[in-house]
Amino acid sequence: MTDNHSPAPPLVTLDDVSVARPGGPVVLRGVTWAPREGETWAVVGPMGSGKTTLAEVVFGRHRVTAGDIAWPLLDRLRAAGRAVAYPSEVIAFVAFKEDSRLFSYADHYYQQRFEFADADEPLTLDGYLRTGLAATDDEVAAVAARLGVGGLRNLSFIKLSNGQTRRARIARALLSHPALLILDDPFIGLDAAGRVELDALLGDLVRHGQRLMLVTRADAVPAWVTHVLELGRGGVSNCGMRNAECGVQTENGAAGPSPANPQSAIRIPQSSLDPVIELHHVTVTHGGKPILRDVSWTVRAGERWALVGPNGAGKTTLLSLVCGDHPQAYSNDVKLFGRQRGSGESVWDVKRKIGLVSPELHLYFGGPLSAAEVAVTGFHDVLAFREATPGQAAAVSELFAAFDLTHLAGRPFARLSAGEQRLVLLARALVKRPPLLVLDEPFQGFDAATVARVRGWLDRELRSDQTLVFVSHLAAELPATVTHRLDLADGRVAACGPVG
C-alpha cells in the first residue's frame, strides 16, 4: 500500500555542495537542496550569486569541489528501462549563449550577422531544430510555431535576434523531450507580449507534466512556480514554497520582498545642436522581405532617445545602420555626425564616436581577457587585447568603482556570470565617453540594485552634449533623463518625437 503522506521522490539531491570555477573563487558554498517530483522551482538571487552555476550543476556540467550530488531521477528512468548514463542525456539546459557542435559564435564575426548572403552559412533555423533529433516534420513545425519562430525556419541561425535565438533554443530543447527542462532567464530579450506568451506556454507545459526548473529575477517569478530557491553571495539565503507575493516562504514564515525601481522625474532641456543621426526614407530588405520600411529619423547632439518596439520590429537593424555595421547603409540616405555613409569615411571613423553594448555583441566576446582588459578594448573598438595607457587604466578603474566591479577587474571575463559580463561590457561602451551612446537592452541579467545604480549613473554623469539611444522592453529601465522616443512596429515608424 502506498503512503499518501510520504514525500514525493527527489529529482536531484545536493548535500552541502560547494563549487569553484577552475582557477577561480568558490561560486557556490554549502548548498543543500532536493527539488522533488511535482514541484516547479525558480532559482533567484542577486547578480553573481551563482544561479547559472547551480543550474549547470544540476545539468551535470560541473564537478563539485565539496559535498555530494545524486540524480534519483536518472535511477527511476533506468528502472523503467531507459538507458541513461549522464544527466545531460535526459536534462535539457537552455542558457544565455548557444555554443555547441551545431553552432558557435567563435566561428563568426559580429558584422557577419548583417551581411545578407547566406551561401556560406548552411545552418538555418530549421536545420538547427532538426539536427541530431528524431523529431518529425509535423513536430518541428508545431513547436516552432508555438514558440513564435515558425516563419523564420529558412533564415540563417546567425541572423536571428536575441529574443528569436532564445525562442529557438527553447524550441529545440522541447523537441528533445527532456525529462527535466532547465531555463536560464528565458524572458530576457522578449517584449511584453512575448513574455506573456512564453509564460503561458511554460505554464501549460508544467500543467501537462513537464518537469521544469527556472532561473529568473526575483520580481519575475511566474504564477505556476511552486517553490523558490534564493541564493545569496555563494550560498542559500531562503528556500521553500513561494507565497502569494512571489517571494520565498520559508519555514519561519519570512518572505523575500520584491525589489522596487521607481523612476525619477528628472528631465534635461531639449537640444538644438547639430544632427548626430539622420536617416531619410530608409528601407532595408533581406531576400525580398522588408526589415525597415521608409524610416526617417533625426537625432541631435545631447538628446536622449528611447528606442522601443516589439521583437522583430527592426530595432537591431536600425542600430546596425547607425553603428556602421550594416552594408545597406551605403544604398540608403544615412548620415552620421554630418557625413553621408559612403562618402569616404571608414567604419572605424564611425565607431570612434560611438559606445555600443548589445545582447548580440556580448555573444562574440571570448578569449582569455580579464574583465578590465575587456573594458579597455572599448577605447579601440575591437574585441581583442590592447595595452592600456595610464589614463585609460584610470578611466576603467573609475567606472569599475562606480559600478561595484573593482573586485572583478582581474578575473577572467569568461568566468564571470552573464550579468557581470554585461556590466563589464556596459563599462566598455562608456569608458571613452563617446559623443553617441547606443545601449541596446544594457540591463539584461542585472538585479534591481544594479539597474538602479547604473540608471542613476547615466542620469548624473552623461555630459550635456552626449547623445543617448537606449533600447529596452521595460519602461522602468529607461533613464529618467530620456527626452525623446521612437516607436517601431513591423519595420515602420509608429511614433516619433519628444516625451511629455
C-alpha positions in Angstrom: 0.0 0.0 0.0 1.3 3.5 -0.9 1.6 6.0 1.9 -0.2 9.1 0.6 1.6 11.3 3.1 5.1 10.3 2.1 7.1 12.9 0.3 7.4 12.8 -3.4 10.8 11.4 -4.6 13.5 13.9 -5.4 14.8 14.7 -8.9 18.3 15.6 -7.7 19.9 15.9 -4.3 22.6 18.3 -3.3 24.1 17.7 0.1 26.4 20.5 1.4 27.7 21.1 -2.2 30.3 23.7 -3.0 31.6 24.6 -6.5 34.6 26.5 -7.5 35.4 27.6 -11.1 38.8 26.2 -12.4 41.4 28.6 -11.2 38.8 30.9 -9.7 36.9 31.5 -6.4 34.2 29.4 -4.8 30.9 30.2 -6.6 28.5 28.1 -4.5 29.1 27.1 -0.9 27.3 24.6 1.3 24.2 24.2 -0.8 21.7 21.5 0.4 18.7 21.2 -1.8 16.4 18.4 -3.1 13.7 19.5 -5.6 11.0 16.8 -5.8 8.6 15.4 -8.3 5.6 17.7 -8.7 7.5 20.8 -7.6 8.4 23.6 -10.1 11.3 25.6 -8.8 12.6 29.1 -9.6 16.2 30.0 -8.6 16.6 33.7 -7.8 19.3 35.9 -6.3 21.5 38.9 -6.9 23.8 39.2 -9.9 26.9 36.9 -9.4 25.3 34.8 -6.7 25.8 31.5 -8.6 22.3 30.9 -10.1 23.5 29.8 -13.5 26.3 27.7 -11.9 23.7 25.9 -9.8 21.6 25.2 -12.9 24.8 23.8 -14.6 25.5 21.6 -11.6 22.0 20.1 -11.9 22.7 19.6 -15.6 25.8 17.7 -14.8 28.3 20.3 -16.3 30.4 21.0 -13.2 32.3 18.7 -10.8 31.5 19.7 -7.2 34.5 20.6 -5.1 32.9 19.5 -1.9 29.7 17.7 -0.8 27.7 15.1 -2.7 25.2 15.3 -5.6 23.0 12.5 -6.9 20.2 12.2 -9.6 17.5 9.9 -8.3 15.5 10.9 -11.4 18.1 9.0 -13.5 17.7 5.9 -11.3 14.0 5.9 -11.8 14.4 6.3 -15.6 16.8 3.4 -15.7 14.4 1.3 -13.6 11.8 2.0 -16.2 14.0 0.6 -18.9 15.6 3.8 -20.3 19.3 3.6 -21.0 20.8 6.7 -19.3 24.4 7.2 -18.5 24.7 11.0 -17.8 22.3 13.7 -16.6 22.7 15.7 -19.8 21.2 12.9 -21.8 17.8 13.5 -20.3 18.1 17.1 -18.9 17.9 20.0 -21.3 19.6 23.2 -20.3 18.9 26.4 -22.2 21.3 29.2 -21.2 22.3 32.6 -22.4 24.6 31.5 -25.3 24.4 28.8 -27.9 27.9 27.3 -28.1 27.7 23.7 -29.2 28.6 21.3 -32.0 25.8 22.8 -34.1 26.8 26.5 -33.8 29.5 28.6 -32.1 29.8 32.3 -32.2 33.5 31.8 -32.0 33.4 30.7 -35.7 31.8 34.0 -36.8 32.4 37.7 -36.6 29.9 40.3 -35.4 29.2 42.1 -38.7 28.5 38.8 -40.4 25.0 38.7 -39.0 24.2 41.8 -41.1 25.6 40.5 -44.3 22.7 39.2 -46.2 24.4 36.5 -48.2 23.6 33.1 -46.8 25.6 30.9 -49.2 28.4 30.3 -46.7 26.1 29.9 -43.7 24.5 26.5 -44.2 22.9 26.3 -40.7 19.3 27.6 -41.0 16.9 27.7 -38.0 15.2 24.7 -39.5 18.5 22.8 -39.6 19.2 23.8 -36.0 15.9 22.5 -34.8 16.3 19.2 -36.7 19.9 18.2 -36.5 20.6 15.3 -34.1 16.9 14.9 -33.1 14.3 12.3 -34.2 11.6 14.9 -34.5 9.1 14.6 -37.3 8.3 17.4 -39.8 5.0 18.0 -38.0 6.6 18.2 -34.6 9.2 20.7 -35.8 6.5 22.8 -37.4 4.3 22.7 -34.4 6.9 23.5 -31.8 8.4 26.3 -33.9 5.0 27.8 -34.4 4.3 27.5 -30.7 7.5 29.4 -29.8 6.8 32.1 -32.4 9.6 31.2 -34.8 7.7 29.2 -37.4 8.1 31.9 -40.1 11.9 32.1 -39.6 12.8 28.5 -40.2 14.6 29.2 -43.5 16.6 32.1 -42.0 20.3 31.6 -41.1 20.7 30.9 -37.4 23.3 33.7 -37.1 20.7 36.2 -38.4 18.3 35.7 -35.5 17.8 38.4 -33.0 18.5 37.9 -29.3 14.8 37.2 -28.5 14.4 34.9 -31.5 17.5 32.9 -30.6 16.2 32.3 -27.1 12.9 31.1 -28.5 14.7 28.8 -31.0 16.8 27.3 -28.3 13.7 26.6 -26.1 12.0 25.0 -29.2 15.0 22.7 -29.8 15.1 21.7 -26.1 11.4 20.8 -26.2 11.9 18.7 -29.4 14.4 16.6 -27.4 11.5 15.6 -25.0 13.6 16.2 -21.8 12.8 14.5 -18.5 13.8 17.9 -16.9 13.9 21.3 -18.7 16.1 24.0 -17.1 15.7 27.5 -18.5 18.2 30.3 -17.6 16.4 33.7 -17.7 14.1 32.7 -20.7 12.1 36.0 -20.5 15.2 38.2 -21.1 15.0 39.9 -24.5 11.3 39.3 -25.1 8.8 42.1 -25.5 5.8 42.3 -23.2 3.6 40.2 -25.5 6.4 37.6 -25.9 6.8 37.3 -22.2 3.1 36.8 -21.7 3.0 34.1 -24.4 6.1 32.3 -23.1 4.8 32.4 -19.6 1.5 30.8 -20.8 3.3 28.2 -22.8 5.6 27.2 -20.0 2.7 27.1 -17.5 0.8 24.8 -19.9 3.8 22.5 -20.2 4.1 22.3 -16.4 0.4 21.5 -16.1 0.8 18.7 -18.6 3.6 17.1 -16.6 6.8 18.7 -17.9 9.4 18.9 -15.1 10.8 22.4 -15.3 13.4 24.5 -13.3 13.7 28.2 -13.9 16.5 30.7 -13.3 14.9 34.2 -13.2 14.7 37.6 -11.5 13.1 37.6 -8.1 10.4 40.1 -9.4 9.6 37.9 -12.4 8.7 34.5 -10.8 5.7 33.1 -12.8 2.5 32.2 -11.1 2.9 28.5 -11.9 6.2 28.2 -9.9 5.5 26.4 -6.7 8.9 26.8 -4.9 11.7 29.3 -4.8 15.4 28.9 -4.0 17.0 32.2 -3.2 20.8 32.4 -3.4 22.9 35.0 -1.6 26.6 35.5 -2.3 27.7 31.9 -2.7 25.1 30.1 -0.6 21.4 29.6 0.0 19.6 32.6 1.5 16.0 31.2 1.5 14.4 28.0 0.3 10.8 26.9 0.3 7.3 27.3 -1.1 6.6 30.6 -2.8 4.0 32.8 -1.3 1.3 34.9 -2.8 3.6 37.9 -3.2 6.0 35.9 -5.3 8.7 36.0 -2.6 10.1 33.0 -0.7 8.0 31.5 2.1 10.5 29.8 4.4 9.8 27.6 7.4 9.9 30.5 9.8 7.4 32.5 7.7 9.8 35.1 6.4 9.2 36.4 2.8 11.7 38.0 0.5 10.3 41.3 -0.8 10.1 42.2 -4.5 12.6 44.9 -5.3 11.3 48.3 -6.4 12.8 50.6 -9.0 10.9 53.9 -9.0 11.7 56.3 -11.8 12.7 59.9 -11.1 11.1 62.9 -12.8 14.4 64.4 -13.9 14.5 65.9 -17.4 17.2 67.7 -19.3 16.5 70.5 -21.8 15.8 69.5 -25.4 18.8 70.1 -27.7 19.1 72.4 -30.8 22.6 71.3 -31.6 23.8 69.6 -34.9 22.3 66.3 -36.0 24.2 63.2 -35.0 22.0 60.6 -36.8 20.0 61.4 -40.0 18.0 58.7 -41.7 15.8 59.7 -44.7 13.3 57.3 -46.1 15.5 54.3 -45.3 14.4 50.8 -46.5 16.3 47.6 -45.7 15.3 44.2 -47.2 16.5 40.7 -46.9 15.5 38.1 -49.5 12.8 40.4 -50.8 11.4 40.8 -47.3 11.4 44.4 -45.9 13.0 44.7 -42.5 12.8 48.5 -42.3 10.2 50.4 -44.3 10.6 54.1 -45.2 12.2 55.1 -41.9 13.1 58.7 -41.3 14.7 59.7 -38.0 16.9 62.7 -36.9 18.8 62.7 -33.6 20.6 65.8 -32.4 23.5 66.1 -30.1 22.5 65.9 -26.4 19.2 64.3 -27.0 18.3 61.2 -25.0 16.2 58.7 -27.0 14.2 55.7 -26.0 14.0 53.2 -28.9 11.1 50.8 -28.3 9.1 48.3 -30.2 8.2 44.6 -30.1 10.5 41.8 -31.1 11.0 41.8 -34.9 10.1 45.5 -35.2 13.5 46.3 -36.8 15.4 47.9 -33.8 18.5 45.9 -34.2 18.7 46.5 -37.9 18.2 50.2 -37.3 21.0 50.3 -34.8 23.3 48.4 -37.1 22.9 51.2 -39.7 23.8 53.8 -37.0 26.8 51.9 -35.8 28.3 51.3 -39.2 27.8 47.5 -39.2 25.1 47.1 -41.9 26.2 47.1 -45.6 22.8 48.5 -46.8 23.7 51.8 -45.1 25.6 52.6 -48.4 22.4 52.2 -50.5 20.3 54.4 -48.3 20.3 58.0 -47.3 22.2 57.7 -43.9 24.2 60.5 -42.4 26.2 60.0 -39.2 27.8 63.0 -37.5 27.0 65.1 -40.5 28.7 62.8 -43.1 26.9 60.7 -45.7 27.7 57.0 -45.4 29.9 56.0 -48.4 31.5 59.5 -48.7 34.9 58.2 -47.8 34.8 57.7 -44.0 35.7 54.2 -42.8 33.7 52.1 -40.3 36.4 52.8 -37.7 35.8 56.6 -38.2 32.2 56.0 -37.3 32.9 53.6 -34.4 35.4 56.0 -32.8 32.5 58.3 -31.9 30.1 55.6 -30.6 29.9 53.4 -27.5 27.9 50.3 -28.0 26.6 47.5 -25.9 24.0 44.9 -27.1 23.0 41.3 -26.4 24.4 40.3 -29.8 27.8 41.9 -29.2 28.0 40.0 -25.9 27.8 36.7 -27.8 31.1 37.4 -29.7 33.2 38.2 -26.6 35.5 35.3 -25.7 39.2 34.6 -25.3 41.5 34.9 -22.3 40.9 38.6 -21.4 40.3 39.8 -17.9 37.3 42.0 -17.0 39.5 45.1 -17.0 41.1 44.2 -20.3 37.7 43.8 -21.9 36.7 47.3 -20.8 40.0 48.7 -22.3 39.0 47.4 -25.7 36.3 50.0 -25.7 38.9 52.7 -26.4 39.9 50.9 -29.6 36.5 49.5 -30.8 37.9 46.0 -31.1 37.2 42.6 -29.5 40.9 41.8 -28.8 43.5 42.7 -26.3 45.1 46.2 -26.4 47.6 47.6 -23.9 46.1 50.3 -21.7 47.7 53.7 -21.3 47.8 55.0 -17.7 44.9 57.3 -18.5 42.8 54.5 -19.9 43.6 52.3 -17.0 42.5 55.1 -14.6 39.2 55.6 -16.5 38.4 51.9 -16.3 39.2 51.8 -12.6 36.9 54.8 -12.0 34.0 53.2 -13.8 34.6 49.8 -12.2 34.4 51.6 -8.8 31.2 53.3 -9.7 29.6 50.0 -10.9 30.9 47.9 -8.0 33.2 45.9 -10.3 36.6 46.5 -8.8 36.8 43.1 -7.1 36.3 41.5 -10.6 38.8 43.6 -12.5 41.5 40.9 -12.7 39.2 37.9 -13.1 38.9 36.2 -16.5 35.9 37.6 -18.3 34.8 34.1 -19.4 34.4 33.1 -15.7 32.1 35.9 -14.7 28.3 35.4 -14.6 26.4 36.6 -17.6 25.1 39.6 -15.6 28.6 40.5 -14.5 29.9 40.2 -18.1 27.1 42.5 -19.3 28.1 45.1 -16.7 31.7 45.0 -17.8 30.6 45.4 -21.4 28.5 48.4 -20.4 31.6 49.9 -18.8 33.4 49.2 -22.1 30.8 51.2 -24.0 31.0 54.2 -21.6 34.8 54.3 -20.9 35.9 56.6 -23.7 33.0 59.0 -23.0 31.8 59.0 -26.7 29.6 61.6 -28.3 27.0 58.9 -29.0 26.0 56.0 -26.7 23.9 53.1 -28.2 22.8 51.0 -25.2 20.7 48.1 -26.6 19.0 46.3 -23.7 22.0 47.0 -21.4 20.4 45.8 -18.2 19.8 42.2 -19.2 20.9 39.9 -16.4 21.1 42.8 -13.8 19.4 42.6 -10.4 17.3 45.5 -9.3 20.0 47.1 -7.2 22.4 47.1 -10.2 19.8 48.6 -12.5 19.1 51.4 -10.0 22.9 52.1 -9.6 23.6 52.3 -13.4 20.5 54.2 -14.2 21.5 56.8 -11.6 25.0 57.0 -13.1 23.6 57.6 -16.6 21.3 60.3 -15.3 24.1 62.1 -13.4 27.3 61.5 -15.3 26.5 61.9 -19.1 27.6 65.2 -20.4 25.0 67.6 -21.8 26.4 67.1 -25.3 26.5 63.3 -25.2 23.7 61.7 -27.2 22.0 58.5 -25.9 19.9 55.9 -27.7 18.5 53.4 -25.2 16.6 50.2 -26.0 14.5 48.3 -23.5 11.3 46.4 -23.3 10.8 47.5 -19.8 9.7 51.1 -19.2 11.1 51.1 -15.6 14.6 50.6 -17.0 14.7 53.8 -19.1 16.9 56.6 -17.7 14.9 59.4 -16.1 16.6 61.9 -18.5 15.1 60.5 -21.7 13.8 63.4 -23.8 12.6 61.6 -27.0 11.0 58.4 -28.1 11.0 56.4 -31.3 8.5 53.6 -31.6 9.0 51.0 -34.3 6.4 48.4 -35.4 6.8 46.0 -38.3 9.7 48.0 -39.6 7.9 51.3 -39.7 7.9 54.4 -37.5 4.8 54.2 -35.3 5.6 57.3 -33.3 8.5 59.7 -33.0 9.1 62.8 -31.0 9.7 64.4 -27.6 8.3 62.8 -24.5 6.0 64.8 -22.3 
